[in-house]
Amino acid sequence: MTIRQLRNYIDGRFEDGISTFDKFSPVDGQLIAQVHEAGRDQVNRAVAAAHRALPGWAALSVATRTDHLLALADGITRRFDDFLQAEIADTGKPVSWASKIDIPRGAANFRAFAELARTLDMESYMTDTPDGRQALNYAYRKPLGVVGVISPWNLPLLLLTWKVAPALAFGNTVIMKPSEVTPSTATLLAEVADATGLPAGVLNLTHGFGPNSAGEFMTTHPDIDGITFTGESATGSAIMRAVAPGVKPVSFELGGKNAALVFADADFDAAVDGVTRSVFANCGQVCLCTERVYVERPIYDRFVAALAARARDMRIGWPMDPDTEMGPLVSREHREKVLSYFALAREEGATVVAGGGIPEFGDARDAGAYVQPTIWTGLKEDARCIKEEVFGPVCHIAPFDTEEEAIRLANDTRYGLAAAVWTQNLTRGHRVAQAMKVGLAWVNCWFLRDLRTPFGGSGLSGIGREGGRHSLHFYTEPTNVCIKL
Ligand code: NAD
């Protein structure tokens, strides 16, 4: 197998880094790529290039600029298989998921924000003036400037393009830093940008880590005008401190400890299907995944048994096998973290009703980062396993007796990202969903996304919302123009 060299892309050129680091497969532990870590000087040059490119890019007509975005979307689609192989190699996620979610959404993000930029209206008001005449106010929106995009490893292309696309659509230039754990599809995106003729400096790629590496060089750079970040809450806090001296806008999509509430009147099979997905999709490594399940007491035992059966029957396997439902975690390091919670749950008194360990295959996958889909019951609500994000294929299930109790339990967290409510009583569905202290509440579904809707969370789950015109608000600065008529 050839070891790929993943380089930086600065001012329209691919560049070696100041050093390289190894990227290993989470499936079998094999070395798959060498990543060129950008030095401070390279980040500085990327920022300078982005500033040089900014006036020309911002001055393009919306039609021309969004044509570039559509070309990026087409470029991803043309190289669909390359993107798919790269994402699967980096993450080990099953082809059934990556081919339907990660790569198509990577392209769709560019199309959605091109469409939005083309059809935008403008905020305006007619204002009465003291002399009996009128004034016209309108909020003219200009690009924020040079935007730093720092993204995580769980949905690498999807979450990167979710920020790169609106930034470019609204006239900004970008430095992107993908997670060091999943550097491949960002490199392919730079290749697509290069091949489709995106002007030099508009989209730059710097590889590396957070502290004392490309991430920190970006967040402390005086000439980056805003940082948009997806990742862990603790990293968000570190980035907030780093950008504070420059008083820069930040958009943060952070962690979650999301609840699912299953009422006794729910369509039982649909709820079992939905919660199975929301707990185990992408090996539990979606910020929106459910880690706390609360079930109304009359159906509690039956629900626990049904979900446990689904966990035990889950097909864990090679990512490229179309029947595989669950692949490995993203790395051996992340598996150590998840296994530490498996051990902690036992110490905290959990009953392990499914999983709790490492599957054995008797082949190369034993060198990978697999864990069993796991279900706990019996923990106290103040247990660390109930309070802290694990980010693996695991949930705790507890019973509740009243709607008020269910709402209180779901909201008893410092996170505020997502919730799912399962009930056939739609009045209750609305009422409970509205009572959730989260950015996203689903009723009888999960992960159903319309890219125009506000996306993000509160508390430890983030600052601000992106999506549709919410992205417009982050990636532009308004100048209000007031004309006396
Ligand atoms: P992470 O915070 O470890 O890393 C994310 C990115 O930040 C990486 O590119 C990393 O190199 C960079 N980074 C780390 N420290 C930095 C620093 N000090 N300065 C600048 N950059 C730094 O997150 P992760 O482990 O890659 O991703 C998993 C986390 O992301 C989970 O907590 C998950 O809930 C969260 N997440 C949230 C959302 C959301 O939309 N709310 C979506 C996906 C993932």
Boltz pocket constraint, residues with backbone or C-beta under 6 A from the ligand:
constraints:
  - pocket:
      binder: B
      contacts: [[A, 150], [A, 151], [A, 152], [A, 153], [A, 154], [A, 155], [A, 159], [A, 177], [A, 178], [A, 179], [A, 180], [A, 208], [A, 209], [A, 210], [A, 211], [A, 214], [A, 215], [A, 216], [A, 219], [A, 230], [A, 231], [A, 232], [A, 233], [A, 235], [A, 236], [A, 238], [A, 239], [A, 252], [A, 253], [A, 254], [A, 255], [A, 256], [A, 286], [A, 287], [A, 389], [A, 391], [A, 417], [A, 456], [A, 457], [A, 461], [A, 462]]
      max_distance: 6.0
